[in-house]
Amino acid sequence: MSGDALRPARNIKFKDALSEGLCMAMERDPGIFVTGISVDYPSGIFGSTVEALRRFGPARVFDAPAMENALTGIAIGAAVMGMRPVVVHPRNDFMFLAFDQLINVAAKWRYMYGGRAGSVPIVVRGIIGRGWGQGPTHSQSLQSVLAHFPGLAVVMPASPEDAKGLTMAALRASHPVIILEHRSLFELTGPVPEEYYATPFGHAKVVRPGVDLTLVATSYMVQEALVAAGVLAKEGIEVEIIDPRSIRPLDEETILASVRKTGRLIVADTSWECCGFSSEIAALAAEKAFDALRGPVRRLSSPNCPAPVAASLESVLYPKASTIVGLSLHMLGRHPQGNLRGIDAVDTFKGPY
Amino acid sequence: MKAEPARTEIPGELRLEMHARLLRVRIASRRLAELYREQEMRTPAHFGLGQEAVAVGVVTALRPGDVVYSHHRAHNHYLASGGSVYELAAELYGREAGCSRGRGGSAHLTAQAVGFIASTAILGETIAIATGSALAFSMRGERRLAVSFFGEAACEEGIFYESINYAAIRRLPVLYVCENNLYSTESPLSVRQPAGTELCERARSFKLKAERVDGNDLAAVYEASARLADGLRRGEGPAFLECMTYRWLEHVGPHFDHEAGRTYRSREEVESWMQRCPVKRSAAEIIRLGVADEAALAALSNGITRDVEDAVKRARAADPPPQGDLYADVW
């Protein structure tokens, strides 16, 4: 960060914060380039790469064929020669095609050559879809799978401020970084400082302080958690919301300190339960804060089925604010008053993706 | 006898230099395979005995600043590039002095000081990575080349086609060197590629310049590589070089097929290829051309043998990585 006094934050959208972080990093580092399918379209990854193309031109922001695995290898080979590639996947589901390069090569490069072949500072952005029939292969959320492997940093910005800060941190890291960005957050508006700043990895954010229950929420689930916490506050229940921001490295201390304070823990995550991030946090609490727990840890994740397309099925698929409120009341031995469904935000997303 | 006009164009000194490099690769590889039998090198090793001329011929056509990537059968390319025998042996023994400090083993070698960037174990990975290094050179306007060595089985992986397609679109300075040794593990070409397949034709259909050479003919490999490298430096786009060769030992490990009871190749077939030994052919050519005599070549060979022996002894005696370093260099 520069020594300049902080300028006041303006309210801007998540997608514009991503764009601002990218452009500021590109200004400082001529080795950064952005590639992947559709990065140079007028629609520019839902608006997040349009400005970079306008300012830095097609030599640094350029389209690529559908070749996810080789493109990742190409990014690695360019990074080894001193470049800083950003590979973008309009849906993170396509990253499965790149797992060989991501996991067998990028994640292990530094280690498997004993530090003698340098490192691979690539940044891979993957967008998580949700709703409007995104369905089984356009709405998965890959953080749990990717965070499994030593050597990859996995971050999930949940606010415009962190969208910018984590992008800039990723673009000066000395290792590969996966940024998973939730499509439902792109139009979210929030305060974002104007200057250059990097949000450090491994530092969770206490989004809302509270004493009665800890709610660890990732990515879009932070939005649902905030709605839920507002409703619960009216019942006299103060929920502490923690956004880990980086899945790996994980800030265990902030989560554990909160659990020790509240004694109750819900983990709301966008991926599945089985071997998932929510299970990891449950294990963390069980191993390191067991005496503080006043009841079982609960996980709110995707139900154990692929995501269906039909609206009737999709409407019961995702955990929402009402789900969080219901579960929180239950954990505190209270009963919901009236129909909680009314608290859930109406999804205004118009598609197609 | 067929005329071979191009042969005489290689200066005697270069011929001898290449032969010395070839001998170093052969003698070191053979010694490592012998020592491997002692079960002290605990890393799956794919020895490249019989295929050495491909590595040496290609690497000799490179210049400082060019970069080399290899695959699971990486020793030849590492050694041909000038990688240290001591550090290779130490890597196989799992020593801190190994080229990858005992973390990578036989398939994950590096020697960046001599332009050998890395080898990886999974088929086709470094085809894309080399392409990416060429992209960096192209974006920065540097006149450097990237070379990717791989076996013909990597041409059965999707990443090969993704990569050559991309390199052709962007006219990247990559030389794709396919070492066609006819077998993938123990699977023959007949179960992997349709009869009559010409890999050069596949490469040409992607708009690459492509040549096929006898990979056991050191001079032929060098000449083709030099020709293709010239085109690459002129910005003519990527090239594909298919080198026909043969692996003498089993797919992984130090044994001949017959010693290990392997039946996928006949002993006659292996022996016929051993008759076409690239080292013997290079030596015969040098003597025929009067560049050096038999005694001089024997002295050269003896000197290398002594150096290799010294290197492997020191490597074996070197220290293992300290256990406290298990987590070092993860990030």
Interface residues (C-beta under 8 A of the other chain):
Chain A: F33 A59 A64 P65 M67 N69 A70 L71 T72 G73 I74 A75 I76 G77 A78 A79 V80 M81 G82 M83 P85 D100 Q101 N104 V105 W109 R110 Y111 M112 Y113 G114 G115 R116 A117 G118 S119 P150 G151 A153 S174 H175
Chain B: V67 Y69 G98 C99 S100 R101 G102 R103 G104 H108 T110 Q112 I117 A118 T120 A121 I122 E125 T126 I127 A128 I129 A130 T131 G132 S133 A134 L135 A136 F137 M139 A146 G158 I159 E162 S163 N165 Y166 I169 A328 D329 V330 W331
